[in-house]
Amino acid sequence: MLTRLWGLARQYRDMNWSLVDQAMVSGSNFLTGVLIARALGLEGFGVYTLIWLIAVFIQNLQHALINTPLLTYGARAEADERSVLLGAVMTRQLVFSGASTLITFVTMVAAMAAQQIPGIAMAAALSACVASCQWQDFFRRLYFTVEKPFVGTMIDAVRYLGQPIVLIGFLVFSDGNISVTTALWITALAASLSCLAALVDLPRIDAPGRAFDAINDQHWEFGKWMAGTAVLQWIALNIFTLLSGALLGPAYAGALKAAQSLLGILHIPFFALDNFLPARGIKMLRDKGRDGLHDMLNTYLVVGTAAVSAVAAIFFIAPEFWLGLVFGEEFTQNADVLRWYGLIYVFYYINLIYRFGLRILEQTRAIFLGYVVAVGVLAIAAYPLLLHVGLAGAIIGLAAVPLIHLAVLFPGYRRALKRPKAAS
């Protein structure tokens, strides 16, 4: 019996470490968000949320153009090919990181100068976050790609266990006072230390040489639809937060973020799947064909949807209790946001499984087209929804996004299964 259990543990070690890793990451992000929210208050937390959306946008692009092709093609590469592939991906990451960091700083300084707000310190802090956080995320994905999940988890531990510890220490010694800029610097520091830890056990990385153009073209062909998807996804998920801050005030953006933070427990399985399911799906496709892949994804769909629904039900029953317990009474004034946000996460999980299927089958265009349709609808409906229905309009719009997207994803996935050969 023990031998069988040990064998299962070894067989699923990538999944096990992914779950441990994401439990730590999500737990840290949740604790960090709570600490910042309590220190800044509802309105200050709203300002922090709006600023942080810039870093999220850039990291989403980086994940689409750099990390997703790495996870997909790195899992397929033979050992002797992988070092060259890693060299090409590292080159792409260097260029993207430098350009995105510079653009962030210049744009932030210009935008705040136009509003006559002294913003160089905040621009510097945000730019440091953009650079350090994307490199830290790149390294963690790299270690999962080369089947060193333990190392990936350990470098995550440096950032995600260190970040709340530093933040708590700062709050204690500053009598609970903190600024948005300080919060950003703490994140940048923790991510930078994690990057240094990642350098200790790097796998072999060779200069790509003549292979660079071929690898770059392959990754761009795959990632371009994912990049477009990342932009549209960011708009679809954040347009109501941005418009709520602009039309209703930063406090409403803070209310949306607080609800999302409480549901952060669901990010554990969501992002853990992103670490191991593409590689597992590719192996299943190779070994048992499309039918085997479809059966595997259906298992994750049924079990995962039931689990997410159970978590959503907990918050649906007593939203005021959970918001007051975690964030304080100031945050309970918009408790209904949490009640319905849980249902939205159920829809998002269903979408997630079909997106994985399309990625594994290299049909990423369908994911992009789904967001084109969703964002097109929101472009027309978002402003009047918020203007006439208020924060409830944001919830209606957020629920519409995964439903509209699913209407495009599902038939695209079914068509991809029937094609004789995957093509991006």
N, C-alpha and C positions, 0 to 999 in steps of 0.2 A: 504493500500500500504506500509506504513512504517512498519507495523507489518510483512508483507511478506518479506521485505528487511532485517529486523532484524533477522527473522528466517533463511534466506539464509546465512546471515553473521555468525550466530551461527553454522549452519550446516557445513559450509566450513571454520570454523575458523582455523583448522589445515593448510589448504592450504593457507589461507590469511596470517597467521603468517609466514609460510614457505617462501612465496614470499617477505614479508617485511624483513625477516631475510637474504634471499639470495641477495636482492637488497643492503642491508647494507654491507654484506660480499664482494660481487663482486665490489661494489663501492669503498670500502676501499682498496681491493687488487689492483684495477686499479690505484687509487690515489697513493698508496704506491709505486707501480711499476714505475709510471711516475716520482715521486720524486727521487727515487733511480737512475733511468735511466738518468735523467737530471744532477744529482749530480756526477755520476760516468762516464758519457760519454758512447759512443757505445761500446768500447772495455771493459771498466770496468764493464758495465752492462752485457756483455757476460760472464765475469768471475763469477760474482754474480749468473747468471743463471745456470751455470754449477755446482757451489757449491750447490745451492738450490735444484737441481735435486736429491741429496742424501736424503734430508729431505722428498721430495715428494715420493720417492721410499718407504721409511719406513712407511710413513703415509698411502700410498696405501695398503701396507701389513696389517697394523693395521685395516684399514677400512674393508678389506676382512675377516680377521680372528676374529675380535672382534665386530666391529660396525654393519656389515651387518647381522650376525646371531642375534645380539641384536634387530635390527629393525624388523627382520622377525619373530622371535619366541616371542619377547616381546609383539608384537601386538596381538599374539594369546593367550598368557597366561592369565588365570583368575587372579583376583586381589590377591587372597590368594597364588597363585603360583609365582607371579611376583617377590616378595621380595627375594625368594630363587634363582630364575633365575638371578636376578641382582647381588646377592652375588657371584655366580659362574662366571659371566662375569667380575665382578670387579677383581676377583682373576686372571683370565686370563690376564686382562689388566695390572695388577701389574707386572706379570712375563714378559710380552712382553715389557713393557716400560723399565724395568731395563735392560733387555738383549740388546735391540736395542740401548739404549743410550750408554752403555758401548762399544758395538761393534763399534758404530760410532766413538767414541773418539779414541779408540785404532787404528782403521783402518786409520783414518785421520792423526794421528800423525805419524804412520809408513809410510804412502804414501808420506807425505811431507818431512819426514826425508830422505827417499830414493832419493828425488830430491834436497836434501840439502837446503830446504826452511824452515825457522823458522815458524812453524805452530801450536804451542800449543794454542795460543790465538784464532785462527780461529777454531780449532778443538773443543775447549771448548764452543765457541759461537754456533757452529752448533749442538753440542750435547745438549746444553740447549734448542735449538729450537726443536730438535727431541723429547725431553721429554715433554716440556711444550705444544707444539702444538698438540701432539697426545692426551694428557690428556684433553686439552680444547675441542678438537673435540669429544672425548668420552663423555664428560659431556653434550654437546649440543645434541648429538644423544640420550643420555639417557632421557633427558627431553622431547624430541619429542616422544620417545617411550612410556613414561608414560602419554602422553596427557597433557603435560604442555608446550605448544609451546611458551607461553609468557615468561616463565622463560628461556627457551633455547635461545630466541631472546635477552633477557636482558644480559645474560652472554656473548653472542656474541658481544653485544654492547660495553662491557668493552674492549674487545680485538680490535675489528675492527674499533671502533671510536677512541679508545685511541692510536692505533699504528700510524696513520698518524699525529695525534696531537703532539705526542712525537717526531716524525721524523721531522716535520716542525720546532718545537722548537729547536731541535738540529742543524738543518741547519741554522737557523737564528743566533744562538749564536756562530756557528763555521764558519761563513762566507761562507756557502755553501759547506764546505769540509766534506767528509764522506768516510769511508772505508767500504769494504765488511764486515769485522768483526763487525764494529759498527752497520751496518744495521741488522745483524743477532741478536745482543744483544738486539736491540730495539724490534724486533719481539718476542724474548724469554720473555722479560719483560712484554709486553702486554698480551701474552698468559698466563703467570704465574698469573697475576692479575685477569684474567678471571677465572682461576681455583679456586682461592680463593673465588670469588663471587659465583661460582657454589655450594660451600659447604653450603650456607645459607639455601637452601630449598631442600635438597636432599630427595628423597622418601625413604621409608623404605627399608633397605638392610639387609638381614639375611645371616648368615653363611650357605653355601650350604650343609655342612655335607655330609651325605651319597648320597645326590642327585647330588653331584658335578660330579662324574664320568659319570653318565648318561647324564647330561646336556653338559658336556665337549665333550663326544663322539658325541652327536647330533650336536653340533655346529661345531665340527671339520669335521664331515662328510659333512655338508653343506658348511663350509667355505674353505675346502681344495681346491676345484675347483676354488673358488673365489680368493684364495691366488695365485694359479698358474696363474689365469687370470691376477691378479694384476701385477705379475712379467712380464708376456708377454705384457700386456698393456703398462707398463712403457717402455719396450724396444721398442715397436712399435711406441709409441708417441714421444720418446725422442732420438731414435738412430740417427736421422738426426741432432738434436741439438748437440749431443755429437760428432758425426763425423764431423759436420761443424766446431765446435770449434777446433778439432784436425787437420783436413786437410786444412781448409780455414782460420782459425784464430778465436779468441773469438768474434770479431766484427760480424761475420756471425751468431753465436749463439745468440748474442744480437738482431740481425735483426729479427730472427725467434720469439724470445720471445716478442719483441715489437709488432709484428703483432698479436700474440696470446693475448697479454694484451689488445689491442684495441677491440678485439672480446670478451673480458671478460664480456661484457654486456649480452652475451648469457648464461653465467654461472648462471645467476639469475634463469631463468626457469629450467635449467638443474639440478642444485643442490636442488632447491626447490622441484622438483619432487622426488628426492631421499629421502627427508625428509618425504613426506606424501603419495606418490603413492603406495609404497609397502603395507602399512597398508590398504589403501583404496582398493587396488586390492584384498587383502586377504579377506576383508569383502564382496566385490562384488562376489568373487569366492564362498564364503560360502553361500551367500544369493541367487544368481542367476545363479550359475554354470559357466562352462567354456564359454558358449555363452555370458553371461553377461560380463565376464571379457574381452573377445575378443572385444565386442562392445565398452566397455569403452576405451580400449587401442587404438582402431582404431580412436576414437574421438580425443584423445591426439595426435595421429600420424598425422592426417590431419591438425588440427588447428596449432599444433606446427611447422610442416614442413613449412607451409605457413608463419608463423611469423619469423622463422629463415631465410628463403629465403629473406624476405623483408629487414632484417637487413644486410644480406650479400650483397645485391644489393647496399646498401648505400656506403659500403666500396669499392665495385667493381668499381663504377663509378669514384671516386676521391680519390685513395689511397694516392697520394702525399700530398694532402691537409690535410688529417686527421693525417698522420704521422708527418708532419711538424708542424701542430697546437699543437699536444699533446707532442711530444718528442723533437722537434727541427729539423732544417734542416739537421743535421748530419745523421738522421735516414731515410731520404727520398731516399737515393741512392739505396735502395732495395725495392721500393714501390710495385713492382709487387707481392712480397711475400704476402702482405696484400690482394691484389685483389683476389688471388686464395685461400687464407686461408679461406675466407668466405664460399666458395663452399664446402670446406672440412667439415666445421661445420654443413652444411645441412646433409651431409652423416652421421656424428657422431650422430646427433639427431635421425635420423631414427634407427640407431643401438641401441641407448639408450632405445627406447620404447620396442624393441624386447628383450633386456636384462632384462628389468623390468618384462616382461611377463614370461621369463624363470625363473627368481628368484622367482616370486610368485608361479609358478608351481613346484618349487624345482627341476628344471632341469638345474642346473648350469654347468654341464659338457659340454653342448653344447657351452656355452660362452667361456669356456677354450679351447675347440677344435678349435673354430673360430680364436682365437689368435695364437694357434699353427701353423695353416696354414699361417696366415698373417706374423708372425715373421719368419717362414721358408722361405717365399718368400723374405722378406727383408734381411735376412741373406745372400742371394745370390746376391740381386740387389743393396743394399744400397751403398756399397763402389764404384762400377763402376758408379752408377748414380751421386754421388757427384764428383767423379774424372773427369768424362767426360762432365757432364752437369752443374756442379757447384750448386749454390743455387736453380736453377730451378729443379734440380734432387731431392732435398729435398722435394719440393712441390709435384712432381710426386709421390714420395714414400709415403708421408703423405696422399695423396688422395687415394692411392691404399689400405691403411690399412682398412678403413671402408667398402670399396667395397668388398674386399676379405672376411672380417669378416661377412658381411651381407649375402654372398653366403652360409655361414654355419649356421648363426643364423636363417634365415627365415625358412628353412626346418626343423631345430630343433624345432623351436617354433610351427610349424604346427603339427609335430609329437607329441609334448607334449600336445597339445590341445586334441588330439584324444585318449590319454591314459586314461584308466579308473581310474587310481589313481596315483597321483604325487609321484615320488620317486627320492631321490637325489643320 
